Amino acid sequence: MIELEVYARGLRDLNKILELDLQLEPIAGLHYKIDTNHDLVYFEFDRPALSLREIRAIFLKLGLEPLFIGAIPPELRPRTKTERLTA
């Protein structure tokens, strides 16, 4: 189980909650709970279905600035690795 907590100021607005639900509902293996009193979203993944960039893009699309709280699970970090350039 992969867990992630996201703070997004302005999430208390019912329209934002409904829009977020429409974005997250089709993602398989994702469970989430919205705490409207504190503008928090608690995510639980059965497997890494999204990256941090994708989660961030969903919130930005709704006009919300996401702040990730706590340790970021390594499974959600970007999957690209840098390569050393040779001359």
PyMOL Python script that loads the backbone (N, CA, C, O; Angstrom):
from pymol import cmd

cmd.read_pdbstr("""\
ATOM      1  N   MET A   1       0.854  -1.175   0.000  1.00  0.00           N
ATOM      2  CA  MET A   1       0.000   0.000   0.000  1.00  0.00           C
ATOM      3  C   MET A   1       0.899   1.237   0.000  1.00  0.00           C
ATOM      4  O   MET A   1       1.807   1.353   0.824  1.00  0.00           O
ATOM      5  N   ILE A   2       0.645   2.139  -0.911  1.00  0.00           N
ATOM      6  CA  ILE A   2       1.378   3.400  -1.017  1.00  0.00           C
ATOM      7  C   ILE A   2       0.453   4.505  -0.530  1.00  0.00           C
ATOM      8  O   ILE A   2      -0.697   4.591  -0.960  1.00  0.00           O
ATOM      9  N   GLU A   3       0.954   5.354   0.371  1.00  0.00           N
ATOM     10  CA  GLU A   3       0.141   6.434   0.933  1.00  0.00           C
ATOM     11  C   GLU A   3       0.787   7.779   0.649  1.00  0.00           C
ATOM     12  O   GLU A   3       2.011   7.916   0.650  1.00  0.00           O
ATOM     13  N   LEU A   4      -0.066   8.771   0.404  1.00  0.00           N
ATOM     14  CA  LEU A   4       0.399  10.127   0.126  1.00  0.00           C
ATOM     15  C   LEU A   4      -0.638  11.107   0.648  1.00  0.00           C
ATOM     16  O   LEU A   4      -1.842  10.869   0.553  1.00  0.00           O
ATOM     17  N   GLU A   5      -0.154  12.208   1.199  1.00  0.00           N
ATOM     18  CA  GLU A   5      -1.043  13.246   1.719  1.00  0.00           C
ATOM     19  C   GLU A   5      -0.742  14.547   0.978  1.00  0.00           C
ATOM     20  O   GLU A   5       0.416  14.938   0.831  1.00  0.00           O
ATOM     21  N   VAL A   6      -1.806  15.214   0.513  1.00  0.00           N
ATOM     22  CA  VAL A   6      -1.654  16.444  -0.266  1.00  0.00           C
ATOM     23  C   VAL A   6      -2.523  17.543   0.337  1.00  0.00           C
ATOM     24  O   VAL A   6      -3.706  17.340   0.610  1.00  0.00           O
ATOM     25  N   TYR A   7      -1.908  18.718   0.541  1.00  0.00           N
ATOM     26  CA  TYR A   7      -2.642  19.904   0.976  1.00  0.00           C
ATOM     27  C   TYR A   7      -2.882  20.769  -0.253  1.00  0.00           C
ATOM     28  O   TYR A   7      -1.966  21.006  -1.041  1.00  0.00           O
ATOM     29  N   ALA A   8      -4.117  21.241  -0.417  1.00  0.00           N
ATOM     30  CA  ALA A   8      -4.449  22.117  -1.543  1.00  0.00           C
ATOM     31  C   ALA A   8      -5.423  23.183  -1.049  1.00  0.00           C
ATOM     32  O   ALA A   8      -6.617  22.921  -0.898  1.00  0.00           O
ATOM     33  N   ARG A   9      -4.907  24.385  -0.798  1.00  0.00           N
ATOM     34  CA  ARG A   9      -5.756  25.472  -0.324  1.00  0.00           C
ATOM     35  C   ARG A   9      -6.864  25.746  -1.333  1.00  0.00           C
ATOM     36  O   ARG A   9      -6.611  25.850  -2.533  1.00  0.00           O
ATOM     37  N   GLY A  10      -8.087  25.861  -0.838  1.00  0.00           N
ATOM     38  CA  GLY A  10      -9.233  26.119  -1.703  1.00  0.00           C
ATOM     39  C   GLY A  10     -10.047  24.877  -2.012  1.00  0.00           C
ATOM     40  O   GLY A  10     -11.056  24.948  -2.715  1.00  0.00           O
ATOM     41  N   LEU A  11      -9.615  23.750  -1.494  1.00  0.00           N
ATOM     42  CA  LEU A  11     -10.302  22.491  -1.768  1.00  0.00           C
ATOM     43  C   LEU A  11     -11.650  22.395  -1.068  1.00  0.00           C
ATOM     44  O   LEU A  11     -12.428  21.485  -1.354  1.00  0.00           O
ATOM     45  N   ARG A  12     -11.936  23.308  -0.167  1.00  0.00           N
ATOM     46  CA  ARG A  12     -13.212  23.279   0.558  1.00  0.00           C
ATOM     47  C   ARG A  12     -14.395  23.603  -0.346  1.00  0.00           C
ATOM     48  O   ARG A  12     -15.536  23.277  -0.015  1.00  0.00           O
ATOM     49  N   ASP A  13     -14.136  24.234  -1.472  1.00  0.00           N
ATOM     50  CA  ASP A  13     -15.189  24.596  -2.426  1.00  0.00           C
ATOM     51  C   ASP A  13     -15.803  23.325  -3.021  1.00  0.00           C
ATOM     52  O   ASP A  13     -15.088  22.477  -3.555  1.00  0.00           O
ATOM     53  N   LEU A  14     -17.114  23.199  -2.928  1.00  0.00           N
ATOM     54  CA  LEU A  14     -17.810  21.998  -3.396  1.00  0.00           C
ATOM     55  C   LEU A  14     -17.543  21.724  -4.874  1.00  0.00           C
ATOM     56  O   LEU A  14     -17.408  20.566  -5.270  1.00  0.00           O
ATOM     57  N   ASN A  15     -17.464  22.760  -5.685  1.00  0.00           N
ATOM     58  CA  ASN A  15     -17.194  22.568  -7.116  1.00  0.00           C
ATOM     59  C   ASN A  15     -15.817  21.958  -7.348  1.00  0.00           C
ATOM     60  O   ASN A  15     -15.652  21.111  -8.226  1.00  0.00           O
ATOM     61  N   LYS A  16     -14.827  22.386  -6.563  1.00  0.00           N
ATOM     62  CA  LYS A  16     -13.470  21.831  -6.684  1.00  0.00           C
ATOM     63  C   LYS A  16     -13.462  20.361  -6.282  1.00  0.00           C
ATOM     64  O   LYS A  16     -12.789  19.542  -6.908  1.00  0.00           O
ATOM     65  N   ILE A  17     -14.214  20.031  -5.232  1.00  0.00           N
ATOM     66  CA  ILE A  17     -14.288  18.641  -4.774  1.00  0.00           C
ATOM     67  C   ILE A  17     -14.905  17.767  -5.861  1.00  0.00           C
ATOM     68  O   ILE A  17     -14.407  16.678  -6.143  1.00  0.00           O
ATOM     69  N   LEU A  18     -15.985  18.242  -6.467  1.00  0.00           N
ATOM     70  CA  LEU A  18     -16.644  17.470  -7.523  1.00  0.00           C
ATOM     71  C   LEU A  18     -15.746  17.309  -8.747  1.00  0.00           C
ATOM     72  O   LEU A  18     -15.702  16.237  -9.350  1.00  0.00           O
ATOM     73  N   GLU A  19     -15.029  18.375  -9.115  1.00  0.00           N
ATOM     74  CA  GLU A  19     -14.108  18.301 -10.248  1.00  0.00           C
ATOM     75  C   GLU A  19     -12.976  17.320  -9.960  1.00  0.00           C
ATOM     76  O   GLU A  19     -12.590  16.536 -10.827  1.00  0.00           O
ATOM     77  N   LEU A  20     -12.445  17.369  -8.737  1.00  0.00           N
ATOM     78  CA  LEU A  20     -11.372  16.452  -8.358  1.00  0.00           C
ATOM     79  C   LEU A  20     -11.867  15.007  -8.405  1.00  0.00           C
ATOM     80  O   LEU A  20     -11.156  14.117  -8.871  1.00  0.00           O
ATOM     81  N   ASP A  21     -13.071  14.783  -7.927  1.00  0.00           N
ATOM     82  CA  ASP A  21     -13.650  13.443  -7.960  1.00  0.00           C
ATOM     83  C   ASP A  21     -13.763  12.929  -9.394  1.00  0.00           C
ATOM     84  O   ASP A  21     -13.483  11.759  -9.655  1.00  0.00           O
ATOM     85  N   LEU A  22     -14.169  13.787 -10.319  1.00  0.00           N
ATOM     86  CA  LEU A  22     -14.268  13.391 -11.729  1.00  0.00           C
ATOM     87  C   LEU A  22     -12.907  13.016 -12.305  1.00  0.00           C
ATOM     88  O   LEU A  22     -12.813  12.116 -13.139  1.00  0.00           O
ATOM     89  N   GLN A  23     -11.850  13.702 -11.864  1.00  0.00           N
ATOM     90  CA  GLN A  23     -10.503  13.420 -12.355  1.00  0.00           C
ATOM     91  C   GLN A  23      -9.933  12.124 -11.773  1.00  0.00           C
ATOM     92  O   GLN A  23      -9.224  11.388 -12.461  1.00  0.00           O
ATOM     93  N   LEU A  24     -10.246  11.851 -10.504  1.00  0.00           N
ATOM     94  CA  LEU A  24      -9.627  10.718  -9.815  1.00  0.00           C
ATOM     95  C   LEU A  24     -10.409   9.414  -9.935  1.00  0.00           C
ATOM     96  O   LEU A  24      -9.834   8.331  -9.831  1.00  0.00           O
ATOM     97  N   GLU A  25     -11.711   9.516 -10.154  1.00  0.00           N
ATOM     98  CA  GLU A  25     -12.567   8.320 -10.178  1.00  0.00           C
ATOM     99  C   GLU A  25     -12.117   7.248 -11.169  1.00  0.00           C
ATOM    100  O   GLU A  25     -12.136   6.070 -10.812  1.00  0.00           O
ATOM    101  N   PRO A  26     -11.710   7.592 -12.397  1.00  0.00           N
ATOM    102  CA  PRO A  26     -11.363   6.538 -13.360  1.00  0.00           C
ATOM    103  C   PRO A  26     -10.020   5.843 -13.110  1.00  0.00           C
ATOM    104  O   PRO A  26      -9.702   4.883 -13.813  1.00  0.00           O
ATOM    105  N   ILE A  27      -9.234   6.288 -12.149  1.00  0.00           N
ATOM    106  CA  ILE A  27      -7.906   5.717 -11.921  1.00  0.00           C
ATOM    107  C   ILE A  27      -8.034   4.434 -11.099  1.00  0.00           C
ATOM    108  O   ILE A  27      -8.456   4.461  -9.942  1.00  0.00           O
ATOM    109  N   ALA A  28      -7.667   3.324 -11.712  1.00  0.00           N
ATOM    110  CA  ALA A  28      -7.788   2.014 -11.055  1.00  0.00           C
ATOM    111  C   ALA A  28      -6.788   1.887  -9.909  1.00  0.00           C
ATOM    112  O   ALA A  28      -5.644   2.326 -10.019  1.00  0.00           O
ATOM    113  N   GLY A  29      -7.228   1.288  -8.820  1.00  0.00           N
ATOM    114  CA  GLY A  29      -6.350   1.031  -7.680  1.00  0.00           C
ATOM    115  C   GLY A  29      -6.103   2.230  -6.793  1.00  0.00           C
ATOM    116  O   GLY A  29      -5.267   2.167  -5.892  1.00  0.00           O
ATOM    117  N   LEU A  30      -6.813   3.327  -7.028  1.00  0.00           N
ATOM    118  CA  LEU A  30      -6.632   4.544  -6.235  1.00  0.00           C
ATOM    119  C   LEU A  30      -7.813   4.720  -5.291  1.00  0.00           C
ATOM    120  O   LEU A  30      -8.972   4.670  -5.703  1.00  0.00           O
ATOM    121  N   HIS A  31      -7.497   4.926  -4.021  1.00  0.00           N
ATOM    122  CA  HIS A  31      -8.506   5.241  -3.013  1.00  0.00           C
ATOM    123  C   HIS A  31      -8.101   6.577  -2.409  1.00  0.00           C
ATOM    124  O   HIS A  31      -6.915   6.833  -2.202  1.00  0.00           O
ATOM    125  N   TYR A  32      -9.072   7.423  -2.128  1.00  0.00           N
ATOM    126  CA  TYR A  32      -8.739   8.722  -1.558  1.00  0.00           C
ATOM    127  C   TYR A  32      -9.852   9.198  -0.649  1.00  0.00           C
ATOM    128  O   TYR A  32     -11.004   8.777  -0.760  1.00  0.00           O
ATOM    129  N   LYS A  33      -9.477  10.083   0.246  1.00  0.00           N
ATOM    130  CA  LYS A  33     -10.423  10.690   1.180  1.00  0.00           C
ATOM    131  C   LYS A  33     -10.101  12.175   1.219  1.00  0.00           C
ATOM    132  O   LYS A  33      -8.938  12.566   1.316  1.00  0.00           O
ATOM    133  N   ILE A  34     -11.136  12.997   1.142  1.00  0.00           N
ATOM    134  CA  ILE A  34     -10.954  14.447   1.166  1.00  0.00           C
ATOM    135  C   ILE A  34     -11.386  14.977   2.525  1.00  0.00           C
ATOM    136  O   ILE A  34     -12.507  14.733   2.971  1.00  0.00           O
ATOM    137  N   ASP A  35     -10.486  15.705   3.178  1.00  0.00           N
ATOM    138  CA  ASP A  35     -10.767  16.357   4.459  1.00  0.00           C
ATOM    139  C   ASP A  35     -11.008  17.832   4.156  1.00  0.00           C
ATOM    140  O   ASP A  35     -10.060  18.611   4.053  1.00  0.00           O
ATOM    141  N   THR A  36     -12.275  18.216   4.016  1.00  0.00           N
ATOM    142  CA  THR A  36     -12.605  19.588   3.626  1.00  0.00           C
ATOM    143  C   THR A  36     -12.341  20.591   4.736  1.00  0.00           C
ATOM    144  O   THR A  36     -12.184  21.779   4.457  1.00  0.00           O
ATOM    145  N   ASN A  37     -12.289  20.152   5.982  1.00  0.00           N
ATOM    146  CA  ASN A  37     -11.998  21.077   7.080  1.00  0.00           C
ATOM    147  C   ASN A  37     -10.563  21.580   7.030  1.00  0.00           C
ATOM    148  O   ASN A  37     -10.272  22.673   7.514  1.00  0.00           O
ATOM    149  N   HIS A  38      -9.661  20.789   6.448  1.00  0.00           N
ATOM    150  CA  HIS A  38      -8.243  21.143   6.432  1.00  0.00           C
ATOM    151  C   HIS A  38      -7.649  21.212   5.026  1.00  0.00           C
ATOM    152  O   HIS A  38      -6.434  21.352   4.886  1.00  0.00           O
ATOM    153  N   ASP A  39      -8.477  21.117   3.980  1.00  0.00           N
ATOM    154  CA  ASP A  39      -8.018  21.172   2.582  1.00  0.00           C
ATOM    155  C   ASP A  39      -6.994  20.079   2.270  1.00  0.00           C
ATOM    156  O   ASP A  39      -6.008  20.329   1.577  1.00  0.00           O
ATOM    157  N   LEU A  40      -7.226  18.880   2.777  1.00  0.00           N
ATOM    158  CA  LEU A  40      -6.300  17.764   2.584  1.00  0.00           C
ATOM    159  C   LEU A  40      -6.944  16.648   1.769  1.00  0.00           C
ATOM    160  O   LEU A  40      -8.155  16.432   1.817  1.00  0.00           O
ATOM    161  N   VAL A  41      -6.095  15.947   1.020  1.00  0.00           N
ATOM    162  CA  VAL A  41      -6.517  14.735   0.329  1.00  0.00           C
ATOM    163  C   VAL A  41      -5.551  13.632   0.743  1.00  0.00           C
ATOM    164  O   VAL A  41      -4.334  13.786   0.632  1.00  0.00           O
ATOM    165  N   TYR A  42      -6.099  12.527   1.216  1.00  0.00           N
ATOM    166  CA  TYR A  42      -5.313  11.358   1.593  1.00  0.00           C
ATOM    167  C   TYR A  42      -5.447  10.331   0.474  1.00  0.00           C
ATOM    168  O   TYR A  42      -6.551   9.882   0.165  1.00  0.00           O
ATOM    169  N   PHE A  43      -4.331   9.965  -0.123  1.00  0.00           N
ATOM    170  CA  PHE A  43      -4.325   8.994  -1.210  1.00  0.00           C
ATOM    171  C   PHE A  43      -3.787   7.657  -0.718  1.00  0.00           C
ATOM    172  O   PHE A  43      -2.864   7.608   0.095  1.00  0.00           O
ATOM    173  N   GLU A  44      -4.376   6.572  -1.221  1.00  0.00           N
ATOM    174  CA  GLU A  44      -3.849   5.224  -1.029  1.00  0.00           C
ATOM    175  C   GLU A  44      -3.860   4.538  -2.391  1.00  0.00           C
ATOM    176  O   GLU A  44      -4.880   4.504  -3.080  1.00  0.00           O
ATOM    177  N   PHE A  45      -2.707   3.994  -2.760  1.00  0.00           N
ATOM    178  CA  PHE A  45      -2.561   3.301  -4.036  1.00  0.00           C
ATOM    179  C   PHE A  45      -2.293   1.824  -3.780  1.00  0.00           C
ATOM    180  O   PHE A  45      -1.500   1.479  -2.904  1.00  0.00           O
ATOM    181  N   ASP A  46      -2.948   0.952  -4.536  1.00  0.00           N
ATOM    182  CA  ASP A  46      -2.603  -0.466  -4.497  1.00  0.00           C
ATOM    183  C   ASP A  46      -1.274  -0.689  -5.212  1.00  0.00           C
ATOM    184  O   ASP A  46      -0.479  -1.547  -4.828  1.00  0.00           O
ATOM    185  N   ARG A  47      -1.055   0.094  -6.250  1.00  0.00           N
ATOM    186  CA  ARG A  47       0.183   0.065  -7.029  1.00  0.00           C
ATOM    187  C   ARG A  47       0.406   1.489  -7.533  1.00  0.00           C
ATOM    188  O   ARG A  47      -0.543   2.271  -7.583  1.00  0.00           O
ATOM    189  N   PRO A  48       1.623   1.841  -7.902  1.00  0.00           N
ATOM    190  CA  PRO A  48       1.862   3.218  -8.367  1.00  0.00           C
ATOM    191  C   PRO A  48       1.184   3.496  -9.706  1.00  0.00           C
ATOM    192  O   PRO A  48       1.752   3.227 -10.765  1.00  0.00           O
ATOM    193  N   ALA A  49      -0.024   4.031  -9.655  1.00  0.00           N
ATOM    194  CA  ALA A  49      -0.801   4.310 -10.863  1.00  0.00           C
ATOM    195  C   ALA A  49      -0.508   5.700 -11.421  1.00  0.00           C
ATOM    196  O   ALA A  49      -0.739   5.953 -12.604  1.00  0.00           O
ATOM    197  N   LEU A  50      -0.007   6.593 -10.589  1.00  0.00           N
ATOM    198  CA  LEU A  50       0.298   7.971 -10.987  1.00  0.00           C
ATOM    199  C   LEU A  50       1.672   8.365 -10.470  1.00  0.00           C
ATOM    200  O   LEU A  50       2.155   7.818  -9.478  1.00  0.00           O
ATOM    201  N   SER A  51       2.295   9.315 -11.148  1.00  0.00           N
ATOM    202  CA  SER A  51       3.536   9.899 -10.642  1.00  0.00           C
ATOM    203  C   SER A  51       3.191  11.205  -9.925  1.00  0.00           C
ATOM    204  O   SER A  51       2.062  11.687 -10.012  1.00  0.00           O
ATOM    205  N   LEU A  52       4.157  11.766  -9.228  1.00  0.00           N
ATOM    206  CA  LEU A  52       3.933  13.060  -8.567  1.00  0.00           C
ATOM    207  C   LEU A  52       3.562  14.136  -9.579  1.00  0.00           C
ATOM    208  O   LEU A  52       2.706  14.979  -9.311  1.00  0.00           O
ATOM    209  N   ARG A  53       4.202  14.104 -10.731  1.00  0.00           N
ATOM    210  CA  ARG A  53       3.901  15.098 -11.775  1.00  0.00           C
ATOM    211  C   ARG A  53       2.448  15.003 -12.229  1.00  0.00           C
ATOM    212  O   ARG A  53       1.789  16.021 -12.440  1.00  0.00           O
ATOM    213  N   GLU A  54       1.958  13.786 -12.378  1.00  0.00           N
ATOM    214  CA  GLU A  54       0.574  13.597 -12.815  1.00  0.00           C
ATOM    215  C   GLU A  54      -0.413  14.055 -11.744  1.00  0.00           C
ATOM    216  O   GLU A  54      -1.438  14.660 -12.057  1.00  0.00           O
ATOM    217  N   ILE A  55      -0.103  13.768 -10.490  1.00  0.00           N
ATOM    218  CA  ILE A  55      -0.958  14.228  -9.392  1.00  0.00           C
ATOM    219  C   ILE A  55      -0.963  15.747  -9.349  1.00  0.00           C
ATOM    220  O   ILE A  55      -2.015  16.373  -9.219  1.00  0.00           O
ATOM    221  N   ARG A  56       0.218  16.331  -9.459  1.00  0.00           N
ATOM    222  CA  ARG A  56       0.337  17.795  -9.453  1.00  0.00           C
ATOM    223  C   ARG A  56      -0.462  18.408 -10.606  1.00  0.00           C
ATOM    224  O   ARG A  56      -1.137  19.422 -10.424  1.00  0.00           O
ATOM    225  N   ALA A  57      -0.387  17.800 -11.785  1.00  0.00           N
ATOM    226  CA  ALA A  57      -1.097  18.314 -12.963  1.00  0.00           C
ATOM    227  C   ALA A  57      -2.610  18.289 -12.759  1.00  0.00           C
ATOM    228  O   ALA A  57      -3.309  19.200 -13.203  1.00  0.00           O
ATOM    229  N   ILE A  58      -3.118  17.261 -12.094  1.00  0.00           N
ATOM    230  CA  ILE A  58      -4.558  17.178 -11.826  1.00  0.00           C
ATOM    231  C   ILE A  58      -4.998  18.356 -10.965  1.00  0.00           C
ATOM    232  O   ILE A  58      -6.007  18.996 -11.256  1.00  0.00           O
ATOM    233  N   PHE A  59      -4.247  18.642  -9.909  1.00  0.00           N
ATOM    234  CA  PHE A  59      -4.600  19.750  -9.024  1.00  0.00           C
ATOM    235  C   PHE A  59      -4.461  21.094  -9.735  1.00  0.00           C
ATOM    236  O   PHE A  59      -5.327  21.958  -9.599  1.00  0.00           O
ATOM    237  N   LEU A  60      -3.380  21.277 -10.492  1.00  0.00           N
ATOM    238  CA  LEU A  60      -3.171  22.543 -11.197  1.00  0.00           C
ATOM    239  C   LEU A  60      -4.270  22.790 -12.225  1.00  0.00           C
ATOM    240  O   LEU A  60      -4.678  23.933 -12.434  1.00  0.00           O
ATOM    241  N   LYS A  61      -4.749  21.733 -12.864  1.00  0.00           N
ATOM    242  CA  LYS A  61      -5.834  21.852 -13.843  1.00  0.00           C
ATOM    243  C   LYS A  61      -7.097  22.417 -13.196  1.00  0.00           C
ATOM    244  O   LYS A  61      -7.897  23.080 -13.855  1.00  0.00           O
ATOM    245  N   LEU A  62      -7.268  22.149 -11.902  1.00  0.00           N
ATOM    246  CA  LEU A  62      -8.437  22.636 -11.166  1.00  0.00           C
ATOM    247  C   LEU A  62      -8.193  23.994 -10.514  1.00  0.00           C
ATOM    248  O   LEU A  62      -9.062  24.516  -9.816  1.00  0.00           O
ATOM    249  N   GLY A  63      -7.009  24.565 -10.741  1.00  0.00           N
ATOM    250  CA  GLY A  63      -6.688  25.858 -10.147  1.00  0.00           C
ATOM    251  C   GLY A  63      -6.241  25.759  -8.701  1.00  0.00           C
ATOM    252  O   GLY A  63      -6.323  26.736  -7.957  1.00  0.00           O
ATOM    253  N   LEU A  64      -5.767  24.588  -8.296  1.00  0.00           N
ATOM    254  CA  LEU A  64      -5.296  24.372  -6.929  1.00  0.00           C
ATOM    255  C   LEU A  64      -3.795  24.117  -6.945  1.00  0.00           C
ATOM    256  O   LEU A  64      -3.283  23.447  -7.842  1.00  0.00           O
ATOM    257  N   GLU A  65      -3.093  24.652  -5.953  1.00  0.00           N
ATOM    258  CA  GLU A  65      -1.649  24.443  -5.834  1.00  0.00           C
ATOM    259  C   GLU A  65      -1.402  23.347  -4.802  1.00  0.00           C
ATOM    260  O   GLU A  65      -1.577  23.581  -3.606  1.00  0.00           O
ATOM    261  N   PRO A  66      -0.993  22.144  -5.245  1.00  0.00           N
ATOM    262  CA  PRO A  66      -0.801  21.050  -4.297  1.00  0.00           C
ATOM    263  C   PRO A  66       0.530  21.146  -3.557  1.00  0.00           C
ATOM    264  O   PRO A  66       1.557  21.485  -4.144  1.00  0.00           O
ATOM    265  N   LEU A  67       0.496  20.845  -2.273  1.00  0.00           N
ATOM    266  CA  LEU A  67       1.701  20.742  -1.457  1.00  0.00           C
ATOM    267  C   LEU A  67       1.722  19.330  -0.888  1.00  0.00           C
ATOM    268  O   LEU A  67       0.781  18.910  -0.214  1.00  0.00           O
ATOM    269  N   PHE A  68       2.789  18.607  -1.159  1.00  0.00           N
ATOM    270  CA  PHE A  68       2.903  17.234  -0.687  1.00  0.00           C
ATOM    271  C   PHE A  68       3.438  17.243   0.738  1.00  0.00           C
ATOM    272  O   PHE A  68       4.440  17.894   1.032  1.00  0.00           O
ATOM    273  N   ILE A  69       2.761  16.515   1.617  1.00  0.00           N
ATOM    274  CA  ILE A  69       3.080  16.529   3.037  1.00  0.00           C
ATOM    275  C   ILE A  69       3.765  15.220   3.408  1.00  0.00           C
ATOM    276  O   ILE A  69       3.323  14.139   3.017  1.00  0.00           O
ATOM    277  N   GLY A  70       4.843  15.333   4.164  1.00  0.00           N
ATOM    278  CA  GLY A  70       5.550  14.140   4.627  1.00  0.00           C
ATOM    279  C   GLY A  70       6.478  13.574   3.568  1.00  0.00           C
ATOM    280  O   GLY A  70       6.765  14.211   2.555  1.00  0.00           O
ATOM    281  N   ALA A  71       6.938  12.362   3.832  1.00  0.00           N
ATOM    282  CA  ALA A  71       7.867  11.692   2.920  1.00  0.00           C
ATOM    283  C   ALA A  71       7.140  11.260   1.647  1.00  0.00           C
ATOM    284  O   ALA A  71       6.015  10.763   1.690  1.00  0.00           O
ATOM    285  N   ILE A  72       7.808  11.464   0.525  1.00  0.00           N
ATOM    286  CA  ILE A  72       7.255  11.054  -0.764  1.00  0.00           C
ATOM    287  C   ILE A  72       7.662   9.596  -1.005  1.00  0.00           C
ATOM    288  O   ILE A  72       8.852   9.282  -0.989  1.00  0.00           O
ATOM    289  N   PRO A  73       6.704   8.716  -1.225  1.00  0.00           N
ATOM    290  CA  PRO A  73       7.051   7.316  -1.497  1.00  0.00           C
ATOM    291  C   PRO A  73       7.922   7.208  -2.750  1.00  0.00           C
ATOM    292  O   PRO A  73       7.628   7.855  -3.755  1.00  0.00           O
ATOM    293  N   PRO A  74       8.979   6.409  -2.710  1.00  0.00           N
ATOM    294  CA  PRO A  74       9.874   6.303  -3.875  1.00  0.00           C
ATOM    295  C   PRO A  74       9.168   5.810  -5.135  1.00  0.00           C
ATOM    296  O   PRO A  74       9.608   6.114  -6.244  1.00  0.00           O
ATOM    297  N   GLU A  75       8.083   5.057  -4.984  1.00  0.00           N
ATOM    298  CA  GLU A  75       7.349   4.551  -6.145  1.00  0.00           C
ATOM    299  C   GLU A  75       6.678   5.668  -6.940  1.00  0.00           C
ATOM    300  O   GLU A  75       6.341   5.477  -8.109  1.00  0.00           O
ATOM    301  N   LEU A  76       6.483   6.827  -6.320  1.00  0.00           N
ATOM    302  CA  LEU A  76       5.810   7.940  -6.997  1.00  0.00           C
ATOM    303  C   LEU A  76       6.777   8.974  -7.556  1.00  0.00           C
ATOM    304  O   LEU A  76       6.366   9.906  -8.246  1.00  0.00           O
ATOM    305  N   ARG A  77       8.043   8.812  -7.263  1.00  0.00           N
ATOM    306  CA  ARG A  77       9.038   9.760  -7.771  1.00  0.00           C
ATOM    307  C   ARG A  77       9.202   9.577  -9.278  1.00  0.00           C
ATOM    308  O   ARG A  77       8.858   8.527  -9.820  1.00  0.00           O
ATOM    309  N   PRO A  78       9.730  10.606  -9.956  1.00  0.00           N
ATOM    310  CA  PRO A  78       9.924  10.495 -11.412  1.00  0.00           C
ATOM    311  C   PRO A  78      10.727   9.249 -11.773  1.00  0.00           C
ATOM    312  O   PRO A  78      11.671   8.876 -11.076  1.00  0.00           O
ATOM    313  N   ARG A  79      10.337   8.619 -12.867  1.00  0.00           N
ATOM    314  CA  ARG A  79      10.953   7.355 -13.259  1.00  0.00           C
ATOM    315  C   ARG A  79      12.167   7.529 -14.167  1.00  0.00           C
ATOM    316  O   ARG A  79      12.836   6.548 -14.493  1.00  0.00           O
ATOM    317  N   THR A  80      12.456   8.738 -14.571  1.00  0.00           N
ATOM    318  CA  THR A  80      13.590   8.951 -15.462  1.00  0.00           C
ATOM    319  C   THR A  80      14.863   9.092 -14.640  1.00  0.00           C
ATOM    320  O   THR A  80      14.853   9.655 -13.545  1.00  0.00           O
ATOM    321  N   LYS A  81      15.932   8.586 -15.171  1.00  0.00           N
ATOM    322  CA  LYS A  81      17.232   8.706 -14.519  1.00  0.00           C
ATOM    323  C   LYS A  81      18.129   9.529 -15.423  1.00  0.00           C
ATOM    324  O   LYS A  81      18.030   9.461 -16.648  1.00  0.00           O
ATOM    325  N   THR A  82      18.991  10.297 -14.815  1.00  0.00           N
ATOM    326  CA  THR A  82      19.918  11.096 -15.605  1.00  0.00           C
ATOM    327  C   THR A  82      21.058  10.214 -16.087  1.00  0.00           C
ATOM    328  O   THR A  82      21.448   9.252 -15.426  1.00  0.00           O
ATOM    329  N   GLU A  83      21.572  10.559 -17.233  1.00  0.00           N
ATOM    330  CA  GLU A  83      22.696   9.826 -17.798  1.00  0.00           C
ATOM    331  C   GLU A  83      23.885  10.761 -17.896  1.00  0.00           C
ATOM    332  O   GLU A  83      23.746  11.943 -18.208  1.00  0.00           O
ATOM    333  N   ARG A  84      25.042  10.214 -17.625  1.00  0.00           N
ATOM    334  CA  ARG A  84      26.271  10.992 -17.698  1.00  0.00           C
ATOM    335  C   ARG A  84      26.621  11.236 -19.166  1.00  0.00           C
ATOM    336  O   ARG A  84      26.626  10.309 -19.976  1.00  0.00           O
ATOM    337  N   LEU A  85      26.911  12.485 -19.495  1.00  0.00           N
ATOM    338  CA  LEU A  85      27.311  12.830 -20.858  1.00  0.00           C
ATOM    339  C   LEU A  85      28.792  12.527 -21.042  1.00  0.00           C
ATOM    340  O   LEU A  85      29.602  12.810 -20.159  1.00  0.00           O
ATOM    341  N   THR A  86      29.141  11.964 -22.164  1.00  0.00           N
ATOM    342  CA  THR A  86      30.549  11.699 -22.456  1.00  0.00           C
ATOM    343  C   THR A  86      30.990  12.611 -23.582  1.00  0.00           C
ATOM    344  O   THR A  86      30.223  12.924 -24.493  1.00  0.00           O
ATOM    345  N   ALA A  87      32.236  13.029 -23.500  1.00  0.00           N
ATOM    346  CA  ALA A  87      32.755  13.965 -24.500  1.00  0.00           C
ATOM    347  C   ALA A  87      33.294  13.266 -25.710  1.00  0.00           C
ATOM    348  O   ALA A  87      33.766  13.918 -26.641  1.00  0.00           O
TER     349      ALA A  87
END
""", "prot")
cmd.dss("prot")
cmd.show_as("cartoon", "prot")
cmd.util.cbc("prot")
cmd.orient("prot")
